[in-house]
Amino acid sequence: MPKIGVIYNDIKPIACQVATELKEKLTAEGYQVHLATGYAGILGYSRPDRPVCYSAIEKIAPFGFDQDMKFVIVLGGDGTVLSASRQVSPHNIPILAVNTGHLGFLTEIYLNQLPKILDAVLRDEYEVEERSMMRVQVIRDGHLLWEALCLNEAVIHREPLTSMCHFEIAIGRHAPVDIAADGIIISTPTGSTAYSLSAGGPVVTPDVPVFQLAPICPHSLASRALVFSNQEPVTIYPATPNQMVMVVDGNAGCYILPDDQVVIVRSPYPAKFIRLQSPEFFRILREKLGWGLPHIAKPTSVEIP
């Protein structure tokens, strides 16, 4: 019996309603359906009295979500899609992302399109687009302290954010560099249109195999965004004698101490998205962010007699 998953945002009534309706419909058509919320993919914030709060990346998939699953339907906004990608990517499950949120940059379709699109997906009339992810690890005293999968970005900053930080960053075999800034962002191409974009970083198309480093409010005219191969591991050494915090995909946090190391590598698990047509990234940029829209010509002056 074919198996299909549904991950939904349980704080949105419409997502809960549609998830229930989907289970009833697909079960009646002979599919085995597993429902889950995005909760397992929410990595959680650590606290000063509990600095570690995480689960191993291969162990956060909900019950029944495994390599035998045909695909998973995600009902929510970008936050739910990010959560779902952490849950299902290690099991090679494609995601059909349905927007019940606002911007929906990562989603493929809107809710009113779902009935028609679902029929096409069940007939295998779709393509799969792979998006690279990062594996983010915190090493303390030579031991793995914390790890997470990341589709958008990892951000390290000092609390409060307005305080200046120093970072020593080693990229692959290259000599370490020192950056003084409010914080730093390491992002994937998918994340180049998220926080990194707001921090002045360039937009990178999803098929380019790179990472991006963007300082947040750097204290130097020479510290600018850097794009480099994602085959190069990144090791970050906090060169500040104060506790910092790391946030992954705007969702999870881990405290970083002065002697810790943050190691970021390309994950062996890409996120897989179902596309009903060949991915057209520039169209998404235009529709969601207004990139490349034609200028409106000024009206021609008219002589008044």
C-alpha positions in Angstrom: 0.0 0.0 0.0 1.6 3.4 -1.1 2.4 5.6 1.9 2.0 9.4 2.0 2.8 11.8 4.8 1.2 15.1 5.8 3.0 17.6 8.0 1.0 20.7 9.1 1.1 23.8 11.2 -1.1 22.9 14.1 -1.6 26.5 15.2 -3.4 27.3 12.0 -7.0 26.0 11.9 -7.1 25.9 8.1 -4.0 23.7 8.0 -5.5 21.3 10.7 -8.8 21.1 8.7 -7.1 20.4 5.4 -4.8 17.8 7.0 -7.8 15.9 8.3 -9.6 16.1 4.9 -6.5 14.9 3.1 -6.2 11.9 5.3 -9.8 10.9 4.7 -9.6 11.4 0.9 -6.3 9.6 0.5 -7.2 6.7 2.8 -10.4 6.2 0.8 -8.3 6.0 -2.3 -6.2 3.2 -0.9 -3.2 5.1 0.5 -1.6 4.7 3.9 -1.5 8.2 5.4 0.6 9.4 8.3 -0.1 12.8 9.9 2.4 14.8 11.9 2.9 18.4 13.0 6.0 20.4 12.4 6.9 20.2 16.1 9.6 17.5 15.7 11.5 19.8 13.4 11.5 22.7 15.8 14.9 22.3 17.4 14.2 24.4 20.5 16.1 27.2 22.3 18.6 26.4 24.9 18.7 28.3 28.2 21.5 29.4 30.5 20.5 26.6 32.9 20.1 24.1 30.0 22.6 25.1 27.3 22.0 22.0 25.2 18.6 21.2 23.6 18.7 19.1 20.4 18.1 15.7 18.9 20.4 13.9 16.4 19.4 14.9 12.9 18.6 11.4 11.7 16.2 10.8 14.7 13.6 13.6 14.4 11.4 12.1 11.7 7.8 11.4 13.0 6.7 7.8 13.3 6.1 6.2 9.9 8.1 8.8 7.9 10.8 6.7 6.3 12.3 5.9 2.8 9.1 3.9 1.9 7.1 7.1 1.9 6.2 8.3 -1.6 6.1 12.0 -0.7 4.9 14.4 2.1 2.5 17.2 1.8 3.4 20.2 4.0 0.7 22.6 5.0 1.9 26.0 6.4 4.3 28.8 5.6 8.0 28.9 5.2 8.6 28.1 8.9 6.7 24.8 8.5 8.6 24.0 5.3 11.9 24.5 7.1 10.8 22.3 10.0 9.6 19.6 7.6 12.8 19.6 5.6 14.8 18.8 8.8 12.4 15.9 9.5 12.2 14.2 6.1 15.4 15.1 4.2 17.5 12.3 5.9 14.9 9.8 4.6 15.0 11.1 1.0 11.3 12.0 1.0 10.1 14.7 -1.5 8.1 17.6 -0.2 5.0 19.1 -1.8 4.8 22.5 0.0 1.3 24.1 0.1 1.2 27.8 1.2 -1.2 28.6 4.1 1.0 31.4 5.3 2.0 34.8 4.0 5.1 35.1 1.8 5.5 31.4 1.0 8.9 31.8 -0.6 9.6 28.1 -0.3 6.1 26.8 -1.1 5.1 25.5 -4.5 1.3 26.0 -4.6 -1.5 27.8 -2.9 -4.2 26.0 -1.0 -6.9 26.5 -3.6 -4.7 24.7 -6.2 -4.2 21.6 -4.1 -7.0 19.4 -5.4 -5.9 19.7 -9.0 -2.2 19.5 -8.2 -2.6 16.5 -5.9 -4.1 14.5 -8.7 -1.2 15.2 -11.0 1.3 14.4 -8.2 -0.4 11.1 -7.5 0.1 10.3 -11.2 3.8 11.1 -10.9 3.5 14.1 -13.1 6.2 16.2 -11.4 9.9 17.0 -11.2 12.0 17.0 -8.1 14.3 19.9 -7.3 17.1 19.4 -4.8 18.2 22.2 -2.5 21.5 21.8 -0.6 21.4 21.9 3.2 24.1 22.5 5.8 25.0 20.4 8.8 25.8 22.7 11.7 27.7 21.3 14.7 29.0 22.8 17.9 32.1 21.1 19.3 33.1 21.6 22.9 36.2 20.1 24.4 36.5 17.8 21.4 33.0 16.4 21.7 29.8 17.0 19.7 27.6 19.2 21.8 24.8 20.2 19.4 23.9 19.7 15.7 21.1 20.6 13.3 20.2 20.5 9.6 19.9 23.9 8.1 18.2 24.9 4.8 18.5 28.7 5.1 21.2 30.0 7.4 23.1 29.7 10.7 23.5 33.0 12.6 25.9 33.6 15.5 25.7 36.8 17.5 26.3 38.1 20.9 23.6 39.1 23.3 22.5 41.9 23.1 22.8 42.1 19.3 24.2 45.6 19.4 27.4 44.5 21.0 30.5 44.1 18.8 31.8 40.5 18.3 35.0 39.1 16.9 35.1 35.9 14.9 38.0 33.9 13.6 36.8 32.0 10.6 38.6 29.2 8.7 37.3 28.1 5.3 38.7 24.8 4.2 42.5 24.9 3.8 42.6 28.7 3.5 44.2 30.9 6.2 41.7 32.0 8.9 40.3 35.5 8.7 39.2 37.8 11.6 35.8 39.6 11.3 34.5 42.2 13.8 30.7 42.6 13.5 27.4 42.4 15.3 27.3 38.8 14.1 27.8 36.6 11.1 25.5 34.6 8.8 26.5 31.5 6.9 23.8 30.6 4.4 23.0 28.3 1.6 21.8 29.5 -1.8 18.2 29.0 -0.6 19.0 31.2 2.4 20.5 33.9 0.2 17.0 35.4 -0.1 16.4 35.3 3.6 18.4 37.0 6.4 21.5 37.2 4.3 19.7 39.3 1.8 18.6 41.8 4.5 22.2 42.0 5.6 23.4 43.0 2.2 24.4 39.7 0.8 23.9 38.7 -2.9 21.1 36.5 -4.2 22.4 33.1 -5.3 20.4 30.8 -7.6 19.6 27.4 -5.9 21.6 25.3 -8.3 25.0 26.9 -7.5 27.1 24.7 -5.2 28.2 27.4 -2.8 27.9 28.8 0.8 27.8 32.5 1.6 29.3 34.4 4.6 27.7 37.7 5.4 28.8 39.9 8.3 26.0 41.7 10.2 26.9 45.4 10.5 30.7 44.8 10.1 33.1 47.2 11.8 35.2 47.5 8.7 34.7 48.7 5.1 36.8 45.6 4.1 34.4 43.0 5.6 31.9 42.2 2.9 29.8 39.2 1.9 31.9 36.2 0.6 30.7 33.4 -1.7 32.7 30.2 -1.7 32.5 26.5 -2.6 30.3 24.4 -0.4 32.9 21.6 -0.6 34.9 23.7 1.9 34.1 23.1 5.6 33.7 26.2 7.7 35.1 26.4 11.2 34.1 29.4 13.4 36.0 30.3 16.5 34.4 32.9 18.7 37.2 35.4 19.5 35.1 37.2 22.1 35.3 36.5 25.9 31.6 36.5 26.2 28.8 34.0 25.6 27.1 34.1 22.2 24.0 32.5 20.8 23.6 30.6 17.5 20.2 30.5 15.7 19.5 28.1 12.8 16.8 28.9 10.2 15.4 31.5 12.7 14.2 28.6 14.7 16.7 27.0 17.0 19.3 28.3 19.4 22.4 27.0 21.1 24.7 29.0 23.4 28.3 29.3 22.1 31.1 29.7 24.7 34.5 31.3 23.9 36.3 28.0 23.6 33.7 26.3 21.4 34.0 25.6 17.7 31.1 25.8 15.2 31.7 23.5 12.2 29.5 23.8 9.1 29.6 21.4 6.2 27.4 20.6 3.3 24.8 18.0 4.5 24.7 14.6 2.7 20.9 15.0 2.8 19.5 17.6 0.3 16.0 18.9 0.7 13.8 17.6 -2.2 10.9 19.7 -3.4 8.1 18.6 -5.8 7.8 21.0 -8.7 4.9 20.9 -11.2 7.0 22.6 -13.8 10.7 23.2 -14.3 11.9 25.5 -11.5 12.0 29.1 -12.6 13.8 31.0 -9.8 13.7 34.4 -11.4 9.9 34.2 -11.6 9.8 33.5 -7.9 12.1 36.5 -7.2 9.9 38.7 -9.3 6.6 37.5 -7.7 7.8 37.4 -4.1 10.4 40.1 -3.9 9.7 42.3 -6.9 13.1 41.7 -8.5 13.5 42.7 -12.1 10.1 44.4 -12.5 10.1 46.9 -15.4 10.4 50.6 -14.5 7.2 52.5 -15.0 7.7 55.3 -17.5 7.0 58.8 -16.5 4.0 60.3 -18.2 4.7 62.4 -21.3 4.5 66.1 -20.7 1.6 67.8 -22.4 1.7 71.3 -23.4 -1.2 73.4 -22.2 -2.4 75.8 -24.8 
